[in-house]
């Protein structure tokens, strides 16, 4: 068990177990461009004090800044790399669950920006890998040929009405894709831009603490 950064399982990461870690929810913390495995630890602790925290660092560098997949330009994603990195992240979750002994069926993604985008990609390509997701400022990462069944998945989205990177129409398209296939989506709009603000963190915290996934008893 480790609390500090380790370089195993294919992705540099931190894992912070809780007591009763094998039954607990595990938050998969996914940072934004230029972040690392330390960025979202305090957010994770605030969202779910009783959860295990698994926090990988993106494996791709853009001018030295870690990301979870390559992009060709702002908002234009390298689809081949996205597919590869999404599968890599999925395998990392499985491998980490074996290594650390947490329940791989109780993983909740918490992502910001680029991290939210790879979480959305995981929901759309391997829906069984996550039971719930908290996505701050996500975009449509890709449009699958056939949408997966997201019945019983609950998703919180935080979005800024004045986000210069994610147009409101793109957020709405993502929400509608999720809803079409049965996900229960809660969207929290605020007046701000792309930065993660305290108000949306508090809204996510309230939402998550009222959901059954915040403790291990489900
Ligand atoms: C970012 O800066 O991370 C972008 O807005 C989102 C992305 O490229 O995935």
Boltz pocket constraint, residues with backbone or C-beta under 6 A from the ligand:
constraints:
  - pocket:
      binder: B
      contacts: [[A, 32], [A, 33], [A, 71], [A, 73], [A, 74], [A, 75], [A, 112], [A, 113], [A, 114], [A, 115], [A, 117], [A, 165]]
      max_distance: 6.0
